[in-house]
Amino acid sequence: MSLAITKTNFEQLIDDRDNGVIALSGKWGSGKSHMWREVQKDSTNDAIKNALYVSLFGVKDILQLKMKIVQSAVPNSKTGHVAREVITSAWRESSKFLKTLHPGFAAIDEIALLAVPAILRNRVIVIDDIERKHVALSIDEVMGFIDEFTQVYDSRILLILNSDQLDDKAMWDKLREKVIDHEIALETTPAEAFGIAIGEEPSPYASHIQGAVETCKISNIRIIQKIIRSVNRLFDGRADLDDEVLQRAVPSTVLMCAIHYRGLEDGPSVDFVLNFNGVIHAMEERQRPPDANDEEVAKEKRWAELLESLSIRVCDEYEHMVVAFLKSGLRIEAEVKAILDRYVAEKDTFGAEELCRRFHELNMWHPSLTVAELLVEATAVAQVARTLDGYTVSSLHETISELPGGAPIADAMLADWLRAFNAVARAEFRHDSFFRRPLHPEIMAAFIATERRVHPTPSLVDACLKIASDSWGGGERAALQEATPESYENAIKSLAGEDLRKFMRENLDLYVRRSGYETDFGDAMENFAKACRSICRQDESSRLSRLIRVLFVHAKVASVLDVHDWPRPMEAEPAAATPPVA
């Protein structure tokens, strides 16, 4: 039962005289002791208000248990605390003194217990931490104590224990079978657990923490308190953090803390989160066969869905910093400040990304919304889309354009984005299409123009040598797209030595794998082959021609050199037959 339901019925169960022994069980940190204190504080029942509380933590024998109960009977006030210590210390010292006089005085311990029945008669006794008792105290002794005081002295017992911390399951089964009249299994909800935790650990970031805690389904109050303390410490002194920044940083902080403090059931590993990339994961999911049923794949899919629900698309140095903080306990002020300052500067982007996610969510999963309502959402994201990346804007443009009446909104958004993009003077720009995400043609043109301006198109030779080093970009792409058979032929004839070797090797490799490069390099690979055929036909006996044929043979594409790039010449007409001699 949830905390609210349990609390409502709890007092009635305790007040029922037929329930001599009640067990309140639940996971560690689920708020069992907290709930008892709340019930006792709010109760108008004298038996509950005057209940005695004792913890079995470290208790070695029944004598210690009874002495703790005697201590518990002293009023819990400043004066009462002093009185409790005086009673305990005085008895301990006098007992030691009497035992030194004669061994028979060892039985004097029993004298202290004479008052216990009178103290416990008709009382409610709360026994906590049963699973943490000393190994020397057997469960049979505990059961004997419970049986004696419920049967003989009409006491009522409330047992509080952590069901997930029991090393000896047989002990719990024995208690349940022999002693317990009624068991309450507490299942605190994340919202209830957070409500308790935030009451004891206030935070100015409470709403953001709560959302992430509930998404992660964390119901351990103590772990939530640790999470709150971590967030408070990391963001200490940063009252300037707006919602956009907090929405970026708090969920991943909560997740990393939950992993570190082991507050998740079947949660992701730290390495999975740090290396997660939502785009790559989505691509892998689309490429995976529909009948794939691998346990590891299913687990990572659940983890990815959790990160998606927390709006974590990719991690950066912030998450690495949080992990280091959790491991060391040290907050490096300069590092935290630098990252949060950057987030503050980028807050408009975070807000636009959130609106974009909201629009896609509503468009995809809320079919009850009208087109007019969707257009309102589209207009909101279009007005701030200039801070988004070109791929996201391309996707937005396509989706908004598909809505009836959405094309003008999409086109205005695109024009606004292009104005903002072109207004920035860039000393460096690389158009990376590694993930093959589609781009709107106008954005693609803007990217190519910017890259060519920042990085002028290199020569064909330089471009191929750069591609050979696996560090090419838009300039190299443009150089190959603009290359002709003639420019390839001139390049080959102009090279020698290592440059010729690299140039031929790279272009042969591109030709062999040309189907994977046609999007980037267009007809460049076919133009290379045409240039090689032309050289070979110009002079088949030249050393360059022989070299080209050897290289094509080794690449297993020798037949390419026998292809004609022009109509094959007509075969010579056969000679006219000699007219017969008359």
C-alpha positions as CSV (number, residue, x, y, z in Angstrom):
1,M,0.0,0.0,0.0
2,S,1.1,3.6,-0.6
3,L,2.1,5.8,2.3
4,A,-1.2,7.7,2.2
5,I,-3.4,4.7,2.3
6,T,-1.3,2.9,4.9
7,K,-1.3,5.9,7.2
8,T,-5.1,6.3,7.0
9,N,-5.7,2.7,8.2
10,F,-2.6,2.3,10.4
11,E,-4.1,3.8,13.6
12,Q,-7.2,1.7,13.3
13,L,-5.1,-1.5,13.1
14,I,-3.0,-0.6,16.1
15,D,-6.1,0.3,18.1
16,D,-7.7,-3.0,17.4
17,R,-7.1,-5.2,20.5
18,D,-7.3,-8.3,18.4
19,N,-4.0,-7.3,16.6
20,G,-1.5,-8.1,19.3
21,V,1.4,-8.0,16.9
22,I,1.5,-5.9,13.8
23,A,4.3,-5.8,11.3
24,L,5.1,-2.8,9.1
25,S,7.5,-4.0,6.4
26,G,8.9,-2.3,3.3
27,K,12.1,-1.6,1.5
28,W,15.0,0.4,3.1
29,G,14.3,4.1,3.0
30,S,10.6,3.8,2.2
31,G,9.6,5.9,5.2
32,K,8.3,3.3,7.7
33,S,9.8,4.9,10.8
34,H,8.8,8.3,9.5
35,M,5.2,7.1,9.1
36,W,5.1,5.8,12.6
37,R,6.3,9.1,14.0
38,E,3.7,11.0,12.0
39,V,0.9,8.7,13.2
40,Q,2.1,9.0,16.8
41,K,2.3,12.8,16.6
42,D,-1.1,13.2,15.0
43,S,-3.0,10.6,17.1
44,T,-5.5,11.4,19.8
45,N,-5.3,7.8,21.1
46,D,-3.3,7.8,24.4
47,A,-2.0,4.3,23.8
48,I,-0.4,5.4,20.5
49,K,0.8,8.8,21.8
50,N,2.5,7.1,24.8
51,A,3.9,4.1,22.8
52,L,7.5,3.1,23.6
53,Y,10.0,2.9,20.8
54,V,13.1,0.7,20.9
55,S,15.6,-0.2,18.2
56,L,17.1,-3.7,18.1
57,F,20.2,-2.4,16.3
58,G,23.2,-4.2,17.9
59,V,21.2,-5.6,20.8
60,K,22.8,-8.8,22.0
61,D,20.3,-10.2,24.5
62,I,16.9,-9.7,26.0
63,L,18.4,-8.0,29.0
64,Q,19.7,-5.2,26.8
65,L,16.3,-5.0,25.1
66,K,14.5,-4.6,28.3
67,M,17.0,-2.0,29.6
68,K,16.4,0.0,26.4
69,I,12.7,-0.2,27.0
70,V,13.2,1.2,30.5
71,Q,15.2,4.0,29.0
72,S,12.5,4.6,26.4
73,A,9.9,5.0,29.2
74,V,11.6,8.1,30.5
75,P,10.0,11.2,28.9
76,N,11.8,12.3,25.8
77,S,12.7,15.8,26.8
78,K,15.9,17.6,27.8
79,T,15.3,16.8,31.4
80,G,14.1,13.3,30.5
81,H,17.3,12.6,28.5
82,V,19.4,13.5,31.5
83,A,17.3,11.4,33.7
84,R,17.6,8.4,31.4
85,E,21.3,8.7,31.4
86,V,21.5,9.0,35.2
87,I,19.3,5.9,35.6
88,T,21.3,3.8,33.2
89,S,24.7,4.9,34.4
90,A,23.7,4.5,38.1
91,W,22.4,1.0,37.6
92,R,25.5,0.0,35.5
93,E,27.9,1.2,38.1
94,S,26.1,-0.2,41.1
95,S,25.7,-3.6,39.3
96,K,29.4,-3.7,38.6
97,F,30.2,-2.8,42.3
98,L,27.9,-5.5,43.7
99,K,29.3,-8.2,41.4
100,T,32.8,-7.5,42.7
101,L,31.6,-8.2,46.3
102,H,30.1,-11.6,45.6
103,P,29.4,-13.7,42.5
104,G,25.9,-14.2,43.8
105,F,25.2,-10.6,43.1
106,A,25.3,-11.4,39.3
107,A,21.6,-12.1,39.7
108,I,21.2,-8.4,40.6
109,D,20.6,-7.7,36.8
110,E,17.3,-9.5,37.2
111,I,16.2,-6.9,39.8
112,A,16.3,-4.2,37.1
113,L,13.8,-6.2,35.1
114,L,11.3,-6.4,37.9
115,A,10.0,-2.9,36.8
116,V,9.7,-3.9,33.2
117,P,6.3,-5.7,33.4
118,A,4.7,-2.8,35.2
119,I,6.1,-0.4,32.5
120,L,5.0,-2.5,29.6
121,R,1.6,-3.6,30.8
122,N,-1.1,-2.5,28.3
123,R,1.5,-0.4,26.4
124,V,2.1,-0.2,22.7
125,I,5.7,-1.2,22.0
126,V,7.4,-0.3,18.7
127,I,10.4,-2.5,17.9
128,D,12.5,-1.3,15.0
129,D,15.5,-2.6,13.0
130,I,14.8,-6.3,13.7
131,E,17.0,-7.2,10.7
132,R,20.0,-5.3,12.4
133,K,19.9,-7.2,15.7
134,H,23.2,-8.7,16.9
135,V,23.7,-12.3,15.8
136,A,23.9,-13.4,19.5
137,L,20.3,-12.5,20.0
138,S,18.2,-15.3,18.5
139,I,14.9,-14.8,16.9
140,D,13.4,-17.4,19.3
141,E,14.4,-15.0,22.2
142,V,12.7,-12.1,20.4
143,M,9.6,-14.2,19.8
144,G,9.6,-15.3,23.5
145,F,9.7,-11.7,24.6
146,I,6.8,-10.8,22.2
147,D,4.7,-13.7,23.3
148,E,5.3,-13.0,27.0
149,F,4.3,-9.4,26.9
150,T,1.3,-9.7,24.5
151,Q,-0.1,-12.8,26.3
152,V,0.7,-12.1,29.9
153,Y,0.8,-8.3,30.1
154,D,-1.6,-7.4,27.3
155,S,1.0,-5.3,25.5
156,R,0.7,-4.7,21.8
157,I,3.8,-4.9,19.5
158,L,4.5,-3.0,16.3
159,L,7.5,-4.6,14.4
160,I,9.2,-2.4,11.8
161,L,11.6,-4.0,9.5
162,N,13.3,-3.6,6.1
163,S,12.1,-6.5,4.0
164,D,14.9,-6.1,1.5
165,Q,17.6,-6.1,4.1
166,L,16.8,-9.4,5.7
167,D,19.8,-11.8,5.4
168,D,17.9,-14.5,7.1
169,K,14.6,-15.0,5.2
170,A,13.7,-17.9,7.4
171,M,13.7,-15.5,10.4
172,W,11.0,-13.4,8.7
173,D,9.0,-16.4,7.7
174,K,9.1,-17.7,11.3
175,L,7.9,-14.3,12.7
176,R,5.1,-14.1,10.1
177,E,3.9,-17.6,10.9
178,K,4.2,-17.8,14.7
179,V,3.9,-14.2,16.0
180,I,2.4,-11.6,13.6
181,D,-1.3,-11.1,13.6
182,H,-1.4,-8.5,10.8
183,E,1.2,-7.3,8.3
184,I,1.3,-4.0,6.4
185,A,3.6,-3.9,3.4
186,L,4.5,-0.3,2.7
187,E,5.1,0.7,-0.9
188,T,5.9,4.4,-0.9
189,T,5.4,6.2,-4.2
190,P,8.2,8.4,-5.6
191,A,6.0,11.5,-5.1
192,E,5.4,10.6,-1.4
193,A,9.1,9.8,-0.8
194,F,10.1,13.1,-2.4
195,G,7.5,15.0,-0.2
196,I,9.1,13.5,2.9
197,A,12.7,14.1,1.7
198,I,12.2,17.7,0.6
199,G,10.6,18.5,4.0
200,E,13.8,17.5,5.7
201,E,16.2,18.8,2.9
202,P,14.7,22.0,1.4
203,S,16.0,23.0,-2.0
204,P,15.3,26.0,-4.4
205,Y,15.4,23.5,-7.2
206,A,12.6,21.3,-5.7
207,S,10.3,21.2,-8.7
208,H,13.0,20.2,-11.2
209,I,14.4,17.5,-8.8
210,Q,10.9,16.1,-8.2
211,G,10.2,15.7,-11.9
212,A,13.4,13.7,-12.4
213,V,12.9,11.6,-9.2
214,E,9.5,10.6,-10.3
215,T,10.6,9.8,-13.9
216,C,13.4,7.6,-12.4
217,K,10.9,6.0,-10.0
218,I,13.1,6.6,-7.0
219,S,11.2,5.8,-3.8
220,N,14.0,5.6,-1.3
221,I,13.7,8.7,1.0
222,R,17.3,8.6,2.1
223,I,18.7,8.4,-1.4
224,I,16.4,11.3,-2.5
225,Q,17.8,13.3,0.4
226,K,21.4,12.6,-0.8
227,I,20.3,13.6,-4.3
228,I,18.9,16.9,-3.0
229,R,22.0,17.6,-1.0
230,S,24.2,17.0,-4.2
231,V,22.1,19.3,-6.3
232,N,22.1,22.0,-3.7
233,R,25.9,21.8,-3.4
234,L,26.6,21.7,-7.1
235,F,24.4,24.7,-7.8
236,D,25.3,26.6,-4.6
237,G,25.5,30.4,-5.2
238,R,23.9,30.2,-8.6
239,A,20.6,32.0,-8.2
240,D,21.0,33.1,-11.9
241,L,20.1,29.7,-13.3
242,D,16.9,29.9,-15.3
243,D,14.5,27.1,-15.9
244,E,16.1,26.3,-19.3
245,V,19.5,25.7,-17.6
246,L,18.0,23.7,-14.8
247,Q,16.0,21.6,-17.2
248,R,19.3,20.8,-18.9
249,A,21.4,20.1,-15.8
250,V,19.1,18.8,-13.0
251,P,17.7,15.6,-14.6
252,S,21.2,14.3,-15.5
253,T,22.4,15.2,-12.0
254,V,19.5,13.3,-10.4
255,L,20.2,10.3,-12.7
256,M,23.9,10.2,-12.0
257,C,23.3,10.5,-8.2
258,A,20.7,7.7,-8.4
259,I,23.2,5.4,-10.2
260,H,25.9,6.3,-7.7
261,Y,23.8,5.7,-4.6
262,R,22.1,2.6,-6.2
263,G,18.7,4.0,-6.1
264,L,17.5,2.6,-9.5
265,E,16.1,-0.9,-10.2
266,D,17.7,-2.1,-13.4
267,G,19.1,1.3,-14.1
268,P,21.8,2.2,-16.7
269,S,25.5,2.1,-16.0
270,V,27.5,5.3,-15.7
271,D,29.4,4.4,-18.9
272,F,26.2,4.0,-20.8
273,V,25.0,7.4,-19.8
274,L,28.3,9.2,-20.5
275,N,28.6,7.6,-24.0
276,F,24.9,7.9,-24.9
277,N,23.9,9.6,-28.1
278,G,20.3,9.7,-28.9
279,V,20.8,10.1,-32.7
280,I,23.1,7.1,-32.9
281,H,20.8,5.0,-30.8
282,A,17.8,5.9,-32.9
283,M,19.7,5.0,-36.1
284,E,20.8,1.6,-34.6
285,E,17.2,0.9,-33.6
286,R,16.0,1.6,-37.2
287,Q,18.6,-0.7,-38.7
288,R,18.0,-3.5,-36.2
289,P,16.0,-6.5,-37.6
290,P,12.4,-6.5,-36.3
291,D,12.8,-10.0,-35.0
292,A,15.9,-9.2,-32.9
293,N,15.3,-10.4,-29.4
294,D,18.6,-10.0,-27.5
295,E,18.4,-9.4,-23.8
296,E,21.3,-6.9,-23.8
297,V,19.6,-5.0,-26.7
298,A,16.3,-4.9,-24.8
299,K,18.0,-3.6,-21.6
300,E,19.8,-0.8,-23.5
301,K,16.5,0.1,-25.1
302,R,14.9,0.5,-21.7
303,W,17.9,2.7,-20.6
304,A,17.6,4.8,-23.7
305,E,13.9,5.3,-23.1
306,L,14.7,6.5,-19.6
307,L,17.2,9.0,-20.8
308,E,14.7,10.2,-23.5
309,S,12.1,10.7,-20.8
310,L,14.6,12.8,-18.9
311,S,15.3,14.8,-22.1
312,I,18.9,13.7,-22.1
313,R,20.0,13.4,-25.7
314,V,23.7,13.5,-25.3
315,C,26.1,14.1,-22.4
316,D,29.0,16.5,-22.3
317,E,31.6,17.6,-19.7
318,Y,28.9,18.5,-17.2
319,E,28.0,14.8,-16.6
320,H,31.7,13.9,-16.4
321,M,32.1,16.6,-13.8
322,V,29.1,15.2,-11.8
323,V,30.6,11.7,-11.8
324,A,33.9,13.1,-10.5
325,F,32.1,15.1,-7.8
326,L,30.2,12.0,-6.6
327,K,33.4,9.9,-6.5
328,S,35.6,12.4,-4.7
329,G,33.1,14.5,-2.8
330,L,35.0,17.6,-4.0
331,R,33.3,20.5,-5.8
332,I,35.8,22.2,-8.1
333,E,34.4,25.8,-8.1
334,A,36.2,26.9,-11.3
335,E,35.0,23.9,-13.3
336,V,31.4,24.1,-12.2
337,K,31.3,27.8,-12.8
338,A,32.7,27.5,-16.4
339,I,30.2,24.8,-17.4
340,L,27.2,26.6,-15.8
341,D,28.2,29.9,-17.3
342,R,28.3,28.3,-20.7
343,Y,24.8,26.8,-20.1
344,V,23.5,30.3,-19.0
345,A,24.8,31.7,-22.4
346,E,23.1,28.8,-24.2
347,K,19.8,28.9,-22.3
348,D,17.9,30.1,-25.4
349,T,19.0,27.0,-27.2
350,F,17.8,24.8,-24.4
351,G,14.4,26.5,-24.4
352,A,14.1,26.1,-28.1
353,E,15.0,22.4,-27.9
354,E,12.4,21.9,-25.3
355,L,9.7,23.6,-27.4
356,C,10.9,21.4,-30.4
357,R,10.5,18.2,-28.4
358,R,7.1,19.3,-27.2
359,F,5.9,20.0,-30.7
360,H,7.1,16.6,-32.0
361,E,5.5,14.9,-29.0
362,L,2.1,16.6,-29.5
363,N,2.2,16.1,-33.3
364,M,3.0,12.4,-32.9
365,W,1.2,11.2,-29.8
366,H,-1.7,13.5,-29.3
367,P,-4.1,12.8,-32.2
368,S,-7.0,14.6,-30.3
369,L,-5.4,18.0,-30.9
370,T,-6.8,20.0,-33.7
371,V,-4.7,21.3,-36.6
372,A,-5.2,24.8,-35.3
373,E,-3.8,23.9,-31.9
374,L,-0.8,22.2,-33.6
375,L,-0.2,25.3,-35.6
376,V,-0.1,27.4,-32.4
377,E,2.6,25.1,-31.1
378,A,4.4,25.2,-34.5
379,T,4.4,29.0,-34.4
380,A,5.9,29.0,-30.9
381,V,8.8,26.8,-31.8
382,A,9.3,28.6,-35.2
383,Q,9.8,31.9,-33.5
384,V,12.8,30.6,-31.5
385,A,14.2,28.0,-34.0
386,R,17.1,30.3,-35.1
387,T,19.2,28.9,-32.2
388,L,18.7,25.3,-33.3
389,D,21.0,23.3,-35.5
390,G,20.4,23.0,-39.2
391,Y,19.4,19.3,-39.0
392,T,16.7,20.0,-36.4
393,V,15.4,22.9,-38.4
394,S,15.3,20.8,-41.5
395,S,13.2,18.1,-39.7
396,L,10.9,20.8,-38.2
397,H,10.4,22.4,-41.6
398,E,9.3,19.1,-43.1
399,T,7.0,18.3,-40.2
400,I,5.4,21.7,-40.0
401,S,5.0,21.9,-43.8
402,E,2.9,18.7,-43.8
403,L,0.3,20.4,-41.6
404,P,-2.6,22.1,-43.5
405,G,-1.6,25.8,-43.4
406,G,1.8,25.0,-42.0
407,A,3.9,25.8,-45.0
408,P,4.0,29.6,-44.5
409,I,5.1,29.1,-40.8
410,A,7.8,26.6,-41.9
411,D,9.1,28.8,-44.7
412,A,9.2,31.9,-42.4
413,M,11.1,29.8,-39.8
414,L,13.6,28.7,-42.5
415,A,14.2,32.2,-43.7
416,D,14.7,33.5,-40.2
417,W,17.2,30.7,-39.5
418,L,19.2,31.4,-42.7
419,R,19.4,35.1,-41.9
420,A,20.7,34.3,-38.4
421,F,23.2,31.7,-39.8
422,N,24.5,34.0,-42.5
423,A,24.9,36.9,-40.2
424,V,27.6,35.2,-38.1
425,A,31.2,35.7,-39.2
426,R,33.0,32.4,-38.9
427,A,36.7,31.7,-38.8
428,E,36.0,28.0,-38.7
429,F,33.2,25.9,-40.0
430,R,32.9,22.2,-40.9
431,H,29.8,20.6,-42.4
432,D,29.8,17.1,-40.9
433,S,27.3,14.7,-42.5
434,F,28.6,11.6,-40.7
435,F,25.1,10.5,-39.6
436,R,23.6,11.2,-43.0
437,R,20.8,13.2,-41.5
438,P,18.7,15.0,-44.1
439,L,19.2,18.7,-44.7
440,H,16.9,21.2,-46.3
441,P,18.4,22.1,-49.7
442,E,18.7,25.8,-48.8
443,I,20.5,24.9,-45.5
444,M,22.8,22.5,-47.4
445,A,23.6,25.3,-49.8
446,A,24.3,27.7,-46.9
447,F,26.6,25.1,-45.3
448,I,28.5,24.5,-48.5
449,A,28.9,28.2,-49.3
450,T,30.1,28.9,-45.7
451,E,32.6,26.0,-45.7
452,R,34.0,27.1,-49.1
453,R,34.4,30.6,-47.9
454,V,36.1,29.5,-44.7
455,H,38.0,26.7,-46.3
456,P,38.6,27.5,-50.0
457,T,38.3,24.5,-52.3
458,P,41.7,22.7,-52.4
459,S,43.2,21.3,-55.6
460,L,42.2,17.8,-56.6
461,V,45.5,16.4,-55.6
462,D,45.4,18.1,-52.1
463,A,41.8,17.0,-51.6
464,C,42.6,13.3,-52.4
465,L,45.7,13.4,-50.1
466,K,43.6,14.9,-47.3
467,I,40.9,12.2,-47.8
468,A,43.7,9.6,-47.6
469,S,44.5,11.0,-44.1
470,D,40.8,10.6,-43.1
471,S,40.3,14.2,-42.1
472,W,38.4,15.7,-45.0
473,G,35.5,18.1,-45.0
474,G,33.4,20.3,-47.2
475,G,36.4,21.6,-49.2
476,E,37.5,18.2,-50.2
477,R,34.0,17.2,-51.0
478,A,33.6,20.2,-53.3
479,A,36.9,19.5,-55.0
480,L,35.9,15.9,-55.9
481,Q,32.4,16.9,-57.0
482,E,33.9,19.5,-59.4
483,A,36.6,17.2,-60.7
484,T,36.4,16.1,-64.4
485,P,38.1,13.2,-66.2
486,E,40.5,15.8,-67.6
487,S,41.5,17.2,-64.2
488,Y,42.1,13.6,-62.9
489,E,44.2,12.9,-65.9
490,N,46.3,16.0,-65.5
491,A,46.7,15.2,-61.8
492,I,47.9,11.7,-62.4
493,K,50.4,12.8,-65.0
494,S,51.8,15.5,-62.7
495,L,52.5,13.3,-59.8
496,A,55.4,10.9,-58.9
497,G,56.8,9.0,-56.0
498,E,54.9,8.9,-52.7
499,D,52.3,11.5,-53.8
500,L,51.4,9.3,-56.9
501,R,51.2,6.2,-54.7
502,K,48.8,7.8,-52.2
503,F,46.7,9.5,-54.9
504,M,46.2,6.2,-56.9
505,R,45.7,4.1,-53.8
506,E,43.0,6.4,-52.3
507,N,41.2,6.9,-55.6
508,L,41.2,3.2,-56.3
509,D,39.8,2.5,-52.8
510,L,37.1,5.1,-53.4
511,Y,36.2,3.5,-56.7
512,V,36.0,0.0,-55.2
513,R,33.7,1.4,-52.5
514,R,32.0,4.0,-54.7
515,S,28.4,3.1,-53.7
516,G,29.1,4.5,-50.2
517,Y,30.6,7.7,-51.4
518,E,28.4,8.8,-54.2
519,T,26.3,11.2,-52.0
520,D,29.5,13.0,-51.0
521,F,31.6,12.9,-54.1
522,G,29.1,12.5,-57.0
523,D,30.7,11.2,-60.2
524,A,34.3,11.6,-59.0
525,M,35.1,7.9,-58.8
526,E,33.8,7.3,-62.4
527,N,35.7,10.3,-63.6
528,F,38.9,8.8,-62.1
529,A,38.3,5.6,-64.0
530,K,37.8,7.4,-67.2
531,A,41.1,9.3,-66.7
532,C,43.0,6.1,-66.2
533,R,41.4,4.5,-69.3
534,S,42.4,7.5,-71.3
535,I,46.0,7.4,-70.2
536,C,46.2,3.7,-71.0
537,R,44.8,4.1,-74.5
538,Q,47.1,7.0,-75.4
539,D,50.2,4.9,-75.0
540,E,49.7,1.3,-73.8
541,S,53.5,0.8,-73.7
542,S,54.3,3.7,-71.4
543,R,55.5,3.0,-67.9
544,L,52.6,5.0,-66.5
545,S,50.1,2.9,-68.4
546,R,51.6,-0.3,-67.2
547,L,51.6,1.0,-63.6
548,I,47.9,1.8,-63.9
549,R,47.1,-1.7,-65.2
550,V,49.1,-3.3,-62.4
551,L,47.3,-1.3,-59.8
552,F,43.8,-2.1,-61.3
553,V,44.7,-5.8,-61.4
554,H,45.7,-5.8,-57.7
555,A,42.4,-3.9,-56.9
556,K,40.5,-6.6,-58.8
557,V,38.9,-4.1,-61.2
558,A,41.2,-4.6,-64.2
559,S,38.2,-5.0,-66.5
560,V,37.3,-1.3,-65.9
561,L,40.2,-0.3,-68.2
562,D,38.7,-2.2,-71.1
563,V,35.5,-0.2,-71.1
564,H,34.9,2.3,-73.9
565,D,33.9,5.8,-72.9
566,W,32.8,6.6,-76.4
567,P,30.9,4.7,-79.1
568,R,33.1,1.8,-80.2
569,P,34.4,2.6,-83.8
570,M,32.7,0.7,-86.7
571,E,34.5,-2.4,-87.8
572,A,36.1,-1.9,-91.2
573,E,33.8,-2.9,-94.0
574,P,34.9,-6.2,-95.7
575,A,36.8,-5.7,-99.1
576,A,34.6,-5.9,-102.1
577,A,34.7,-9.3,-103.8
578,T,36.9,-9.4,-106.9
579,P,34.6,-9.5,-109.9
580,P,34.8,-12.7,-111.8
581,V,37.0,-12.9,-114.8
582,A,34.9,-12.8,-117.9
